[in-house]
């Protein structure tokens, strides 16, 4: 059974579908409501799906959904990537979890329909998937993800939202750079640069200690520091100069390449997409 209604200007689907375990037996165990964001789908056998959720109550979980690829399956729209809402399921640890029913769902429509928004949103979820182990609850990250995706969906700069996630996820990747003050003397009143060797900022008085520092301009340093502290749940506007955006992209690419070692497929697509954009003629350029 499925029905739709409007909630806060968005279509909310309510549907129900009893699920069985992979072996075909009726589910046993504690059934609970959970809030989740669909991260990805993966085909499993001929008619089934594995669906990964980022849940508020239990972190990342992989759900086995029997018969999800059959024609007329009632929860198809509720299990698409970038869908969020309230579900009912058997959240098992370890092993696969099972969805029992869907209460209310909505969709980040603009992310689904815009290739650039989709690319950056996919990249953000790929980073979260690699940074946070399955079945591990880390406080606050569900809300950060929801509000970050909402910001992109509502038109905020998707690349900058992704930069904020990149900076704030460094700690979960075991890097945790010091972006508060000079790692040597603690000063905050001098120009800074970023040192991968020292794991954070060096003030101008100590630049000589790392000849391989990134040599970033002060505006780029300013935004790196701001991004480390910004509250994603309160993000309402972002305006960054295009040149600074390029510098931020280069700096974070270098940090991730040299100290994190994570390069998801979605990031490769973004890099290729940006190369295509660079080759397109600028419509504002005057013809000779």
C-alpha positions as CSV (number, residue, x, y, z in Angstrom):
1,X,0.0,0.0,0.0
2,X,1.3,3.5,-0.8
3,X,-0.1,7.0,-0.6
4,X,1.3,10.5,-1.1
5,X,0.6,13.8,0.6
6,X,2.3,17.2,0.8
7,X,4.5,18.1,3.7
8,X,6.3,21.5,3.9
9,X,5.8,22.0,0.2
10,X,7.3,18.6,-0.7
11,X,5.6,15.4,-1.6
12,X,5.8,12.9,1.2
13,X,5.2,9.3,0.4
14,X,3.8,6.8,2.9
15,X,4.1,3.2,2.0
16,X,4.2,-0.2,3.6
17,X,5.8,-3.5,2.5
18,X,6.5,-6.4,4.7
19,X,10.1,-7.8,4.3
20,X,11.6,-11.2,4.8
21,X,15.2,-12.2,5.6
22,X,17.5,-13.3,2.9
23,X,16.7,-16.9,3.7
24,X,13.0,-16.3,3.2
25,X,12.0,-16.4,6.8
26,X,9.9,-13.7,8.4
27,X,12.1,-11.2,10.3
28,X,12.7,-11.7,13.9
29,X,14.1,-9.2,16.4
30,X,13.5,-5.7,17.6
31,X,11.6,-3.5,15.0
32,X,12.2,0.2,15.4
33,X,11.5,3.5,13.6
34,X,14.6,5.2,12.2
35,X,15.4,8.4,10.2
36,X,17.6,7.7,7.2
37,X,19.1,9.2,4.1
38,X,19.6,6.8,1.2
39,X,23.3,6.8,0.2
40,X,23.4,4.2,-2.6
41,X,21.8,1.1,-4.1
42,X,23.5,-2.1,-5.2
43,X,21.9,-4.9,-7.3
44,X,21.8,-8.2,-5.4
45,X,20.8,-11.3,-7.2
46,X,18.1,-11.1,-9.8
47,X,15.3,-9.3,-8.0
48,X,16.7,-7.9,-4.8
49,X,18.6,-4.8,-3.7
50,X,21.2,-3.8,-1.1
51,X,20.4,-0.2,0.0
52,X,22.8,1.7,2.2
53,X,21.3,4.3,4.5
54,X,22.9,6.9,6.8
55,X,20.7,6.7,9.8
56,X,20.3,9.1,12.7
57,X,19.9,6.4,15.2
58,X,22.5,3.8,14.2
59,X,25.0,5.3,11.7
60,X,25.5,3.7,8.3
61,X,23.6,0.5,7.7
62,X,23.2,-1.8,4.7
63,X,19.7,-3.1,4.2
64,X,18.6,-6.2,2.3
65,X,15.4,-5.5,0.4
66,X,13.8,-8.6,-1.1
67,X,11.9,-8.2,-4.4
68,X,12.9,-4.5,-4.8
69,X,13.5,-4.9,-8.5
70,X,10.1,-6.5,-9.3
71,X,7.7,-4.4,-11.3
72,X,5.2,-2.7,-9.1
73,X,7.4,-2.8,-6.0
74,X,5.7,-0.4,-3.6
75,X,8.8,1.2,-2.0
76,X,10.8,1.9,-5.2
77,X,10.7,5.7,-4.9
78,X,11.4,5.5,-1.2
79,X,14.7,3.7,-1.8
80,X,16.2,6.0,-4.4
81,X,19.5,7.8,-3.6
82,X,19.0,11.2,-2.1
83,X,15.7,10.2,-0.5
84,X,15.3,10.9,3.2
85,X,12.6,10.1,5.7
86,X,11.3,7.9,8.4
87,X,11.4,4.1,8.0
88,X,10.6,1.0,10.1
89,X,13.1,-1.8,10.1
90,X,15.1,-4.4,11.9
91,X,18.6,-2.9,12.4
92,X,20.9,-5.7,13.0
93,X,24.5,-5.6,14.2
94,X,26.4,-7.3,12.7
95,X,25.0,-8.3,9.3
96,X,22.4,-6.9,7.0
97,X,19.5,-5.0,8.3
98,X,15.9,-5.2,6.9
99,X,13.3,-2.6,6.0
100,X,9.8,-3.5,7.3
101,X,7.9,-0.4,6.2
102,X,8.1,3.2,5.1
103,X,6.4,6.0,7.1
104,X,7.3,9.3,5.4
105,X,9.8,10.2,2.7
106,X,10.9,13.1,0.6
107,X,13.5,13.7,-2.0
108,X,16.3,16.2,-2.8
109,X,14.8,16.9,-6.2
110,X,17.2,19.5,-7.4
111,X,20.2,17.3,-6.5
112,X,18.7,14.5,-8.6
113,X,18.0,16.7,-11.6
114,X,21.3,18.8,-11.7
115,X,24.5,17.0,-12.8
116,X,26.8,19.3,-10.8
117,X,24.7,19.2,-7.6
118,X,24.4,15.4,-8.0
119,X,28.2,15.0,-8.4
120,X,29.1,17.0,-5.3
121,X,26.4,15.4,-3.2
122,X,27.6,11.9,-4.3
123,X,31.2,12.9,-3.5
124,X,30.2,14.1,0.0
125,X,28.4,10.8,0.7
126,X,31.4,8.8,-0.7
127,X,33.7,10.6,1.8
128,X,31.4,9.9,4.7
129,X,31.1,6.3,3.6
130,X,34.9,5.9,3.7
131,X,35.5,8.0,6.9
132,X,32.8,6.4,9.1
133,X,32.7,2.6,9.7
134,X,29.4,0.8,9.1
135,X,27.2,0.4,12.2
136,X,29.1,3.0,14.2
137,X,27.1,5.9,15.6
138,X,29.0,9.2,15.6
139,X,27.0,12.1,17.0
140,X,25.9,14.9,14.8
141,X,27.0,13.6,11.4
142,X,23.4,12.6,10.2
143,X,22.3,16.2,10.8
144,X,25.4,17.6,9.1
145,X,24.8,15.4,6.1
146,X,21.1,16.3,5.9
147,X,21.7,20.1,6.2
148,X,24.6,19.9,3.8
149,X,22.5,18.2,1.1
150,X,19.6,20.6,1.8
151,X,22.0,23.5,1.3
152,X,23.1,22.1,-2.1
153,X,19.5,21.3,-3.0
154,X,18.4,24.9,-2.2
155,X,21.1,26.4,-4.4
156,X,24.1,27.1,-2.2
157,X,27.5,26.5,-3.9
158,X,27.9,22.8,-4.1
159,X,31.7,22.9,-4.4
160,X,32.1,25.0,-1.3
161,X,29.7,22.8,0.7
162,X,31.9,19.9,-0.3
163,X,35.0,21.8,0.8
164,X,33.4,22.2,4.2
165,X,32.8,18.5,4.5
166,X,36.4,17.8,3.3
167,X,37.8,20.0,6.0
168,X,35.6,18.7,8.8
169,X,36.1,15.0,7.8
170,X,39.9,15.2,8.1
171,X,39.7,14.4,11.8
172,X,37.7,11.2,11.0
173,X,40.4,10.2,8.5
174,X,43.0,10.5,11.3
175,X,44.6,13.7,10.0
176,X,43.1,16.4,12.4
177,X,45.2,19.4,11.3
178,X,45.6,22.3,13.7
179,X,43.8,25.2,12.0
180,X,43.5,27.3,15.1
181,X,47.0,28.7,15.6
182,X,50.6,28.1,14.9
183,X,51.6,24.5,15.7
184,X,55.0,25.7,16.9
185,X,54.3,28.7,19.0
186,X,50.6,29.1,19.2
187,X,50.5,32.6,17.8
188,X,47.4,33.8,15.9
189,X,48.5,37.4,15.0
190,X,50.8,36.6,12.1
191,X,50.2,35.4,8.5
192,X,49.8,31.7,8.3
193,X,50.6,28.9,5.8
194,X,49.7,25.2,5.9
195,X,52.4,22.6,6.6
196,X,51.6,19.0,5.9
197,X,54.8,18.0,7.7
198,X,53.7,19.7,10.9
199,X,50.0,18.9,10.6
200,X,48.6,22.3,10.5
201,X,49.3,26.0,10.4
202,X,52.7,27.7,10.7
203,X,52.9,31.4,11.5
204,X,55.2,33.6,9.4
205,X,57.9,33.4,12.0
206,X,58.2,29.7,11.5
207,X,57.8,29.4,7.7
208,X,61.4,28.6,7.4
209,X,60.9,25.3,9.2
210,X,59.1,23.8,6.3
211,X,60.3,24.7,2.8
212,X,57.6,22.5,1.4
213,X,54.7,24.3,3.0
214,X,51.8,24.9,0.6
215,X,52.4,28.6,0.2
216,X,48.7,29.5,0.4
217,X,47.4,33.0,0.2
218,X,45.8,34.4,3.3
219,X,42.3,34.4,2.0
220,X,42.5,30.7,1.3
221,X,43.9,30.1,4.8
222,X,41.0,32.2,6.2
223,X,38.4,30.0,4.5
224,X,40.1,26.8,5.6
225,X,40.0,28.0,9.2
226,X,36.4,29.1,8.8
227,X,35.3,25.8,7.2
228,X,36.8,23.8,10.1
229,X,34.4,25.6,12.5
230,X,31.3,26.4,10.6
231,X,28.0,24.8,11.7
232,X,26.6,22.9,8.7
233,X,23.2,22.8,10.4
234,X,23.1,26.6,10.3
235,X,24.5,27.2,6.9
236,X,22.4,29.8,5.0
237,X,24.7,31.6,2.5
238,X,28.1,31.1,0.9
239,X,30.0,33.6,-1.3
240,X,33.6,32.9,-2.2
241,X,35.6,34.5,-5.0
242,X,36.1,32.2,-8.0
243,X,39.9,32.5,-7.7
244,X,39.8,31.6,-4.0
245,X,37.6,28.6,-4.8
246,X,40.3,27.4,-7.2
247,X,42.9,27.8,-4.5
248,X,40.8,26.0,-2.0
249,X,40.3,23.2,-4.4
250,X,44.0,22.8,-5.1
251,X,44.9,23.0,-1.4
252,X,42.4,20.4,-0.3
253,X,43.3,18.1,-3.3
254,X,46.9,18.2,-2.1
255,X,46.0,17.6,1.5
256,X,43.8,14.6,0.6
257,X,46.3,13.2,-1.8
258,X,49.3,13.4,0.5
259,X,47.8,12.8,3.9
260,X,44.5,11.0,3.5
261,X,44.9,8.9,0.3
262,X,41.2,8.9,-0.5
263,X,40.1,9.6,-4.1
264,X,36.5,8.3,-4.7
265,X,35.2,7.7,-8.2
266,X,32.8,10.6,-7.7
267,X,35.8,12.9,-7.2
268,X,37.3,11.7,-10.5
269,X,34.0,12.6,-12.2
270,X,34.0,16.1,-10.6
271,X,37.6,16.7,-11.8
272,X,36.7,15.6,-15.3
273,X,33.6,17.8,-15.2
274,X,35.6,20.8,-14.2
275,X,38.0,20.1,-17.1
276,X,35.1,20.1,-19.5
277,X,33.9,23.4,-18.1
278,X,37.3,25.0,-18.5
279,X,37.3,24.1,-22.2
280,X,33.9,25.6,-22.9
281,X,33.9,29.2,-24.3
282,X,33.0,31.9,-21.9
283,X,29.7,33.5,-23.2
284,X,30.7,36.8,-21.8
285,X,34.0,37.0,-23.8
286,X,33.8,39.5,-26.6
287,X,34.4,38.2,-30.1
288,X,37.3,39.6,-32.0
